[in-house]
């Protein structure tokens, strides 16, 4: 079951530096939310707070709250590894495990969680690759290295790996920035298909991409260099791109800065 995300008064730090300041937002289940804004405004930091990846960096910490439905993912009794199973992540550059086969890449997380049944693992390989629109391209070479695929195929393999553990939320941090236009469109089509099953949050510098794939868009910005990033405006994507409420949003979207 896809989960709703409620973020309240979230501040993210690296040591004493506050990278993200006082973000509050709600992300509805089975929707795509795009986060846009200039480089360095805290988008990637923020998305990593949604599955506690932020805190793997020494000295990084978070204040405020992130709830998945009614569960606080930062509560003292919550296991961060369990959070990351519920909230999967796809990174900027495709990162298949280079020494593993395509099939082993897909089920790496399941094996890490202790699943050993070969039949169940094989079913998960096929189901996940089908869900990532990759099965027909790789079904005859599942034992070949995942690193031998094209860039776009590698990224879809990473999406298959992320969804194999059956998360409720899928985070994507610039998933198409290293891909060619054809591969980018394939990923965008896949995002549109996956939102029927997952809550999806995507960071993108590509505003046309945000307009194409997302239901809602949040605009992050810096007041000035060296200051923390802030959520300036969040609304339905159509409104953000056609009639934003805040001048800074309009200036960014129109290309007057950023």
Beta strands, then each sheet from edge to edge (+ up, - down):
strand 1: 5-14
strand 2: 17-27
strand 3: 32-36
strand 4: 60-68
strand 5: 71-72
strand 6: 87-90
strand 7: 169-173
strand 8: 199-203
strand 9: 216-222
strand 10: 229-236
sheet 1: 2+ 1- 4+ 5-
sheet 2: 6+ 7+ 8+ 3+ 9+ 10-
end
